[in-house]
């Protein structure tokens, strides 16, 4: 009778972590930045059908890198959790911190389970407050840990290099155009240090705008509005063109059931 092959728990967890990190690294990077009037999500995404960013609740946005089908399940679960909690208790009881805790429990359980592979995803949950000091940004790696971020955060294939670039250049009180310019510059840098151009049609951009009169602060920025912001950032160095709602939004913003996704 042959002896069963033994792998120490430490080695097994290290192998699962490496498997998940490699899967996440194959996805395109994205960044989340604070600016004066809210939080902006920026990522390179050639697909118009699969979104990296989406709305979870009134003031809460969701971003993810990695396997689309896996974090789409998490996004849908987050929307259901938020809707149920807001309906059962109060809309103010739905917070990014509570949602991050739910995601952390789910990811941690899956990561430590022997019966299934770990999720190849990395999430960002952000909530815009009444003031910049009340903004919340949480990053959730594949193992279910929670990292409380401030200012800027990057996830995806080239996240470490992009994060270093953002940490050196991001500052409080940036306009939307300035934050968008910085995000595009960070995403344009390759691992060898060279830069490439990312056209507007390959960018996916969304914001949580605290100045919106609607309860729902999430909106997508695309088309002519995105082009104007990029031109303002490149020309005058950051005049704020964030006023006005996106023409693609209804009176209460985009439908929260729109899918959020990443294209590997």
SULBELZI-V570533 format. One record per residue. N is the residue number from 1. RES is the residue in one letter. D_FIRST is the distance of its C-alpha to the first C-alpha in Angstrom with 1 decimal. Layout:
# SULBELZI-V570533
n/res/d_first
N/RES/D_FIRST
N/RES/D_FIRST
This chain:
# SULBELZI-V570533
n/res/d_first
1/X/0.0
2/X/3.8
3/X/6.6
4/X/9.2
5/X/12.3
6/X/15.1
7/X/18.7
8/X/21.5
9/X/23.9
10/X/26.7
11/X/25.1
12/X/24.2
13/X/27.8
14/X/29.3
15/X/27.5
16/X/28.8
17/X/32.2
18/X/32.3
19/X/31.4
20/X/34.2
21/X/36.7
22/X/36.3
23/X/36.9
24/X/40.0
25/X/41.3
26/X/41.5
27/X/44.1
28/X/47.8
29/X/49.1
30/X/51.6
31/X/53.8
32/X/55.4
33/X/58.7
34/X/61.2
35/X/64.8
36/X/68.1
37/X/68.0
38/X/64.3
39/X/60.9
40/X/60.3
41/X/57.1
42/X/57.0
43/X/54.4
44/X/54.3
45/X/53.5
46/X/54.7
47/X/53.8
48/X/56.4
49/X/54.1
50/X/51.2
51/X/52.4
52/X/51.0
53/X/53.2
54/X/54.3
55/X/56.0
56/X/54.2
57/X/57.2
58/X/60.8
59/X/60.4
60/X/56.7
61/X/55.2
62/X/51.7
63/X/50.3
64/X/46.9
65/X/45.1
66/X/41.8
67/X/40.5
68/X/43.3
69/X/41.5
70/X/39.7
71/X/42.7
72/X/44.9
73/X/42.9
74/X/43.5
75/X/47.2
76/X/47.7
77/X/46.0
78/X/48.4
79/X/51.4
80/X/50.4
81/X/49.9
82/X/53.3
83/X/55.2
84/X/53.9
85/X/54.6
86/X/58.0
87/X/58.9
88/X/57.7
89/X/59.3
90/X/61.4
91/X/61.1
92/X/61.5
93/X/58.3
94/X/56.3
95/X/55.5
96/X/53.4
97/X/51.9
98/X/50.8
99/X/49.4
100/X/47.6
101/X/46.0
102/X/44.8
103/X/43.3
104/X/41.7
105/X/39.9
106/X/38.7
107/X/37.5
108/X/35.9
109/X/33.9
110/X/32.7
111/X/31.9
112/X/29.7
113/X/28.0
114/X/24.4
115/X/24.9
116/X/27.5
117/X/28.8
118/X/31.7
119/X/35.2
120/X/36.8
121/X/40.2
122/X/42.7
123/X/45.6
124/X/49.1
125/X/51.0
126/X/54.7
127/X/57.6
128/X/61.2
129/X/63.4
130/X/67.2
131/X/67.4
132/X/65.3
133/X/64.3
134/X/62.7
135/X/60.5
136/X/56.8
137/X/54.0
138/X/50.3
139/X/47.5
140/X/44.0
141/X/41.2
142/X/37.8
143/X/36.3
144/X/39.1
145/X/41.2
146/X/44.9
147/X/47.4
148/X/51.0
149/X/53.0
150/X/56.7
151/X/58.8
152/X/56.3
153/X/52.6
154/X/50.7
155/X/47.3
156/X/45.5
157/X/44.7
158/X/47.4
159/X/47.9
160/X/47.9
161/X/50.7
162/X/52.7
163/X/52.5
164/X/53.9
165/X/56.7
166/X/57.5
167/X/57.5
168/X/60.2
169/X/62.4
170/X/62.1
171/X/64.8
172/X/65.9
173/X/68.7
174/X/67.9
175/X/69.4
176/X/67.3
177/X/68.4
178/X/67.6
179/X/64.1
180/X/63.4
181/X/64.6
182/X/62.4
183/X/59.3
184/X/60.0
185/X/60.6
186/X/57.2
187/X/55.4
188/X/57.2
189/X/55.9
190/X/53.1
191/X/50.5
192/X/52.6
193/X/55.6
194/X/57.6
195/X/59.0
196/X/59.2
197/X/61.3
198/X/59.8
199/X/62.3
200/X/63.2
201/X/61.8
202/X/58.3
203/X/58.6
204/X/57.6
205/X/59.6
206/X/59.9
207/X/61.6
208/X/61.8
209/X/65.6
210/X/67.0
211/X/70.5
212/X/69.9
213/X/72.0
214/X/69.3
215/X/66.6
216/X/64.0
217/X/64.0
218/X/61.5
219/X/62.9
220/X/62.0
221/X/64.1
222/X/64.4
223/X/67.0
224/X/70.4
225/X/69.8
226/X/66.8
227/X/68.9
228/X/71.8
229/X/69.6
230/X/68.1
231/X/71.6
232/X/72.9
233/X/70.2
234/X/70.8
235/X/74.6
236/X/75.9
237/X/72.7
238/X/71.9
239/X/74.6
240/X/73.0
241/X/73.0
242/X/70.8
243/X/73.6
244/X/73.5
245/X/70.7
246/X/68.6
247/X/70.3
248/X/66.9
249/X/66.6
250/X/68.2
251/X/70.3
252/X/67.3
253/X/65.1
254/X/62.2
255/X/60.1
256/X/57.2
257/X/54.9
258/X/55.1
259/X/51.7
260/X/50.7
261/X/48.5
262/X/47.4
263/X/47.1
264/X/44.4
